Amino acid sequence: MKRRIGILTSGGDCPGLNATIRGVAKACYEKFGEDVEIVGIHDGYFGLINGLCKEMNQSDFSGILTTGGTIFGTKRTPFKMMQVIEDDKVDKVKAMKATYKKQKLDCLLTLGGNGTHKTANLLSSEGLNVIGLPKTIDNDIWGTSVTFGFHTAVDTATDVIDRLHSTANSHGRILVAEIMGNKAGWLTLYSGIAGGADMIVIPEIPYDIEKLAAACERRDSKGFSIMAVAEGAFDKEEAKMKKKERAKLRAEQGITTATARIAKQIEQMTGRETRVCIPGHMLRGGSPSAYDRVLATKFGVHAAELVAKEKYGYAVAMIKEVVSENKLEDVAGKTKFVPEDDQMVKYAKALGVSFGDK
């Protein structure tokens, strides 16, 4: 039976998107032969809304295993469910369904993070055949132990922290690395441990600035300190506030980021020169690591198997070291946070790493 498969990538880009696309495509061509057609949908759900589709050739998927970014382009999800008027939401869903029907798709594969999975579940509930694949450098998708893109970002962030050690030591400074992670601290936690950071600050464990300063003071004989801070970190007082209240407070203080405020306070409290390093979007870019190439290939092949079984309404996942799947409705709208008693947190604390909480 002929299969016509649409593929899109949505949300922020990350290493491994092309490797996953390749895995899906090669597995489908092997499984279905000439009885498969693949349609590339450009710029995520924006492209699905506006009909930005292109029928792909088998050769289009050659040579992309090691390439960063995405051959289909990407945009953020077209709407946030709680921040759009109902009519606008309905119109966009109607447009996506119309494109799906016009392209005569048998199913749609969506590669993305939490927002992407939420929209995928919405489309699934509207009767479309959808399969999700978990992508994000934040590793915060519910129901999977790992997402593709995460390990490459850990490698990049670790390299940044590695390079800070020598310059911090040379100048006797405290260097603060701001790592991506607005809600979940997995990337900061793993790269902080791998890079030998002395302090790790993540959103799930609100910090006390005096505790962080004391940790720096204890290291005074070393002459320098390295701190890895998630961009979404906040202190114990801010933890009691709502998001808008925290934003207003920081605006009044003239400092919008947690990292900048921590650095300023640490310098004032310790008297030691403190600087901030922000690798930013470098963490999203570049070629995927060997680990992510393998993981992306596994996920892509499993998605092709779900297509063959016509098992729709599911998201591919790594569960107990085995590639499997979860129902989209069970993972959509949920975020996987770092538990305060997570093993990695315990390991870091056993090494003397301060999280600013004790």
C-alpha positions as CSV (number, residue, x, y, z in Angstrom):
1,M,0.0,0.0,0.0
2,K,1.3,3.4,-1.0
3,R,2.4,5.6,1.9
4,R,2.6,9.4,1.7
5,I,4.5,10.8,4.7
6,G,4.9,14.4,5.7
7,I,7.8,15.5,7.8
8,L,8.3,18.8,9.6
9,T,10.7,20.2,12.2
10,S,9.4,22.8,14.7
11,G,10.8,24.9,17.5
12,G,14.4,25.7,18.1
13,D,16.9,23.9,16.0
14,C,19.4,21.5,17.4
15,P,22.1,19.0,16.3
16,G,20.5,15.7,15.1
17,L,17.5,17.0,13.3
18,N,18.9,16.1,9.9
19,A,20.2,12.8,11.2
20,T,16.7,11.9,12.4
21,I,15.1,13.0,9.1
22,R,17.6,10.8,7.3
23,G,16.9,7.8,9.6
24,V,13.2,8.1,9.0
25,A,13.6,8.5,5.2
26,K,16.2,5.7,4.7
27,A,14.2,3.3,6.8
28,C,11.0,4.1,4.9
29,Y,12.6,3.7,1.5
30,E,14.0,0.3,2.7
31,K,10.7,-0.8,4.1
32,F,8.3,0.4,1.4
33,G,10.5,0.7,-1.7
34,E,8.7,2.6,-4.4
35,D,5.5,2.6,-2.4
36,V,6.5,5.6,-0.3
37,E,6.5,9.3,-1.0
38,I,7.9,11.8,1.5
39,V,6.8,15.4,1.6
40,G,9.0,17.9,3.3
41,I,7.1,20.7,5.1
42,H,9.2,23.9,5.4
43,D,9.3,26.1,8.6
44,G,7.4,23.8,10.9
45,Y,3.7,24.2,11.6
46,F,4.0,27.6,9.9
47,G,4.6,25.7,6.7
48,L,1.8,23.3,7.4
49,I,-0.6,26.3,7.9
50,N,0.6,28.0,4.7
51,G,1.1,25.0,2.5
52,L,4.9,25.2,2.2
53,C,5.4,21.7,1.0
54,K,7.8,19.9,-1.4
55,E,7.9,16.3,-2.5
56,M,11.3,14.9,-1.8
57,N,13.6,12.6,-3.7
58,Q,15.6,9.8,-2.2
59,S,18.8,11.7,-3.0
60,D,17.7,14.6,-0.9
61,F,18.4,12.6,2.2
62,S,22.0,11.7,1.3
63,G,24.9,13.4,3.0
64,I,22.9,15.0,5.9
65,L,23.8,12.7,8.8
66,T,26.6,15.0,10.0
67,T,25.0,18.3,9.0
68,G,23.6,20.6,11.8
69,G,20.4,22.5,11.6
70,T,17.5,21.2,9.5
71,I,17.0,20.9,5.7
72,F,13.3,21.8,6.2
73,G,13.9,24.9,8.2
74,T,12.0,25.6,11.4
75,K,9.9,28.1,13.3
76,R,8.4,28.2,16.8
77,T,5.0,26.7,17.2
78,P,2.3,29.0,15.6
79,F,0.4,29.6,18.8
80,K,0.6,29.1,22.5
81,M,-2.7,27.5,23.5
82,M,-3.5,29.9,26.4
83,Q,-2.3,33.1,24.6
84,V,-4.5,33.2,21.5
85,I,-8.1,33.9,20.8
86,E,-10.2,30.8,20.1
87,D,-11.1,31.9,16.6
88,D,-7.5,32.3,15.6
89,K,-6.6,28.9,17.0
90,V,-9.4,27.3,15.1
91,D,-8.4,29.0,11.9
92,K,-4.9,27.8,12.1
93,V,-5.9,24.2,13.0
94,K,-8.3,24.3,10.1
95,A,-5.5,25.5,7.8
96,M,-3.1,22.7,8.9
97,K,-5.8,20.1,8.4
98,A,-6.5,21.5,4.9
99,T,-2.8,21.3,3.9
100,Y,-2.7,17.7,5.3
101,K,-5.7,16.8,3.1
102,K,-4.5,18.7,0.0
103,Q,-1.1,16.9,0.2
104,K,-3.0,13.6,0.5
105,L,-0.8,12.7,3.5
106,D,-1.3,9.3,5.2
107,C,0.6,10.6,8.2
108,L,2.6,13.5,9.6
109,L,5.9,13.2,11.5
110,T,6.7,16.1,13.8
111,L,10.3,16.6,15.1
112,G,10.4,19.0,18.0
113,G,10.1,19.7,21.7
114,N,7.3,20.4,24.2
115,G,5.4,22.9,22.1
116,T,5.7,20.8,19.0
117,H,4.4,17.7,20.9
118,K,1.5,19.8,22.3
119,T,0.4,20.8,18.8
120,A,1.0,17.3,17.4
121,N,-1.4,16.0,20.1
122,L,-3.9,18.7,19.1
123,L,-3.7,17.6,15.5
124,S,-4.0,13.9,16.5
125,S,-7.2,14.7,18.5
126,E,-8.5,16.4,15.3
127,G,-8.2,13.1,13.5
128,L,-4.8,13.4,11.7
129,N,-2.3,10.5,11.8
130,V,0.6,12.0,13.7
131,I,3.9,10.6,15.2
132,G,6.2,12.8,17.3
133,L,10.0,12.6,17.6
134,P,11.6,14.1,20.7
135,K,14.1,16.9,20.0
136,T,15.5,19.5,22.4
137,I,18.9,20.4,23.9
138,D,17.0,20.9,27.2
139,N,16.1,17.2,27.5
140,D,12.9,18.1,29.2
141,I,10.3,16.1,27.2
142,W,8.2,14.0,29.5
143,G,8.4,10.2,29.1
144,T,11.8,9.9,27.5
145,S,15.1,9.6,29.3
146,V,16.9,11.4,26.5
147,T,16.2,13.6,23.5
148,F,18.3,14.0,20.4
149,G,20.4,17.1,20.5
150,F,21.0,17.0,24.2
151,H,24.3,15.2,24.3
152,T,25.8,17.3,21.6
153,A,24.8,20.4,23.5
154,V,26.3,19.0,26.7
155,D,29.6,18.4,24.8
156,T,29.6,22.0,23.5
157,A,28.7,23.5,26.9
158,T,31.3,21.4,28.5
159,D,33.9,22.7,26.1
160,V,32.9,26.2,27.0
161,I,33.3,25.5,30.7
162,D,36.6,23.7,30.1
163,R,38.0,26.8,28.4
164,L,36.9,29.1,31.2
165,H,39.2,27.3,33.7
166,S,42.5,28.5,32.3
167,T,41.5,32.1,31.9
168,A,39.8,32.2,35.3
169,N,42.9,30.7,36.9
170,S,45.2,33.1,35.0
171,H,43.3,36.2,36.2
172,G,42.1,35.0,39.6
173,R,38.5,35.6,38.6
174,I,35.1,34.1,39.2
175,L,33.6,33.2,35.8
176,V,29.9,32.5,35.4
177,A,28.8,30.5,32.3
178,E,25.1,31.0,31.3
179,I,23.8,27.8,29.9
180,M,20.5,27.5,28.0
181,G,17.6,26.0,30.0
182,N,14.7,28.3,30.8
183,K,12.6,25.9,32.8
184,A,14.7,22.7,33.2
185,G,18.3,22.5,34.3
186,W,19.4,19.2,32.7
187,L,21.9,20.8,30.3
188,T,23.5,23.0,33.0
189,L,23.6,20.0,35.4
190,Y,25.3,17.6,33.0
191,S,27.7,20.1,31.5
192,G,28.5,21.6,34.9
193,I,29.5,18.2,36.2
194,A,31.4,17.3,33.0
195,G,33.2,20.7,33.0
196,G,34.2,20.6,36.7
197,A,32.1,23.6,37.7
198,D,32.4,24.6,41.4
199,M,28.8,25.8,41.5
200,I,25.8,24.7,39.5
201,V,22.6,26.8,39.6
202,I,19.4,25.4,38.0
203,P,15.7,26.5,38.0
204,E,14.6,23.4,40.0
205,I,16.8,24.4,43.0
206,P,16.3,28.1,43.9
207,Y,19.5,29.6,45.2
208,D,20.5,31.7,48.1
209,I,23.1,34.3,46.9
210,E,24.8,34.2,50.3
211,K,25.3,30.4,50.0
212,L,26.9,30.9,46.5
213,A,29.1,33.7,47.8
214,A,30.2,31.5,50.7
215,A,31.1,28.7,48.3
216,C,33.3,31.2,46.4
217,E,34.9,32.3,49.6
218,R,35.7,28.7,50.5
219,R,37.6,28.5,47.3
220,D,39.5,31.7,47.8
221,S,42.8,29.8,48.3
222,K,42.4,28.4,44.8
223,G,42.2,31.9,43.4
224,F,39.3,31.4,41.0
225,S,35.8,29.7,40.7
226,I,33.7,28.5,37.9
227,M,29.9,28.7,38.1
228,A,27.4,27.1,35.6
229,V,24.0,28.9,35.7
230,A,20.9,27.9,33.8
231,E,19.3,31.0,32.1
232,G,16.0,30.3,33.9
233,A,17.5,30.2,37.4
234,F,16.0,32.2,40.2
235,D,16.7,32.8,43.9
236,K,14.6,31.6,46.8
237,E,12.7,34.9,47.1
238,E,11.8,34.9,43.4
239,A,10.7,31.3,43.7
240,K,7.7,32.6,45.7
241,M,6.7,35.0,42.9
242,K,4.9,34.5,39.7
243,K,6.8,34.8,36.4
244,K,5.5,38.3,35.7
245,E,6.4,39.5,39.2
246,R,10.0,38.2,38.8
247,A,10.3,39.9,35.4
248,K,9.0,43.2,36.9
249,L,11.5,43.0,39.8
250,R,14.4,42.4,37.5
251,A,13.4,45.3,35.3
252,E,13.2,47.6,38.3
253,Q,16.7,46.4,39.3
254,G,17.9,47.1,35.7
255,I,19.2,43.5,35.4
256,T,17.1,41.2,33.2
257,T,19.0,37.9,33.6
258,A,19.7,35.8,36.6
259,T,23.3,35.3,35.5
260,A,24.1,39.0,35.3
261,R,22.6,39.6,38.7
262,I,24.4,36.7,40.3
263,A,27.7,37.9,38.9
264,K,27.2,41.5,40.1
265,Q,26.2,40.3,43.6
266,I,29.0,37.8,43.9
267,E,31.5,40.5,42.9
268,Q,30.1,42.9,45.5
269,M,30.0,40.2,48.2
270,T,33.4,38.6,47.6
271,G,35.4,41.6,46.2
272,R,36.7,39.2,43.5
273,E,36.4,40.2,39.8
274,T,33.5,38.3,38.3
275,R,32.7,37.9,34.6
276,V,29.8,36.4,32.6
277,C,30.2,34.1,29.5
278,I,27.1,33.4,27.4
279,P,27.6,30.8,24.7
280,G,24.0,31.2,23.7
281,H,23.0,29.7,20.4
282,M,26.3,28.0,19.9
283,L,24.8,25.3,22.0
284,R,22.2,24.6,19.3
285,G,24.6,24.6,16.4
286,G,27.1,22.4,14.7
287,S,27.4,18.8,13.7
288,P,25.7,16.2,16.0
289,S,28.0,14.1,18.2
290,A,28.4,10.3,17.5
291,Y,26.0,9.6,20.4
292,D,23.3,11.9,18.9
293,R,23.8,10.5,15.4
294,V,23.2,7.0,16.7
295,L,20.2,8.1,18.8
296,A,18.7,10.1,16.0
297,T,19.0,7.1,13.7
298,K,17.4,4.8,16.2
299,F,14.5,7.2,16.7
300,G,14.1,7.7,13.0
301,V,14.0,3.9,12.3
302,H,11.5,3.4,15.1
303,A,9.2,6.1,13.7
304,A,9.3,4.3,10.3
305,E,8.3,1.1,12.1
306,L,5.3,2.9,13.7
307,V,4.3,4.1,10.2
308,A,4.5,0.6,8.9
309,K,2.2,-0.6,11.8
310,E,0.0,2.4,11.3
311,K,0.4,3.1,15.0
312,Y,-0.4,6.8,15.1
313,G,-0.9,9.2,18.0
314,Y,2.4,8.3,19.6
315,A,5.7,9.9,20.4
316,V,9.0,8.0,20.0
317,A,10.9,7.7,23.3
318,M,13.8,6.1,25.1
319,I,12.3,4.1,28.0
320,K,14.7,2.1,30.3
321,E,17.4,2.1,27.6
322,V,15.0,0.7,25.0
323,V,13.5,2.8,22.1
324,S,9.8,2.7,22.4
325,E,6.9,5.1,22.3
326,N,4.3,7.0,24.5
327,K,0.9,8.2,23.6
328,L,1.0,11.8,22.6
329,E,-1.8,12.6,25.0
330,D,0.3,11.3,27.9
331,V,3.3,13.5,27.2
332,A,1.9,16.7,25.6
333,G,2.0,19.7,27.8
334,K,4.2,18.1,30.4
335,T,7.8,19.1,31.3
336,K,10.4,16.8,32.7
337,F,12.2,18.7,35.5
338,V,15.3,17.8,37.4
339,P,14.2,16.3,40.8
340,E,16.0,17.8,43.8
341,D,17.0,14.3,44.8
342,D,18.2,13.3,41.3
343,Q,21.2,11.0,41.3
344,M,23.3,13.5,39.3
345,V,22.5,16.2,41.9
346,K,23.6,13.9,44.6
347,Y,26.8,13.0,42.8
348,A,27.7,16.6,42.3
349,K,27.0,17.5,45.9
350,A,29.2,14.5,47.0
351,L,32.0,16.2,45.1
352,G,31.5,19.5,47.0
353,V,29.7,21.3,44.2
354,S,27.4,24.0,45.6
355,F,23.8,24.5,44.2
356,G,23.4,27.6,46.4
357,D,20.7,25.9,48.5
358,K,22.7,24.8,51.5
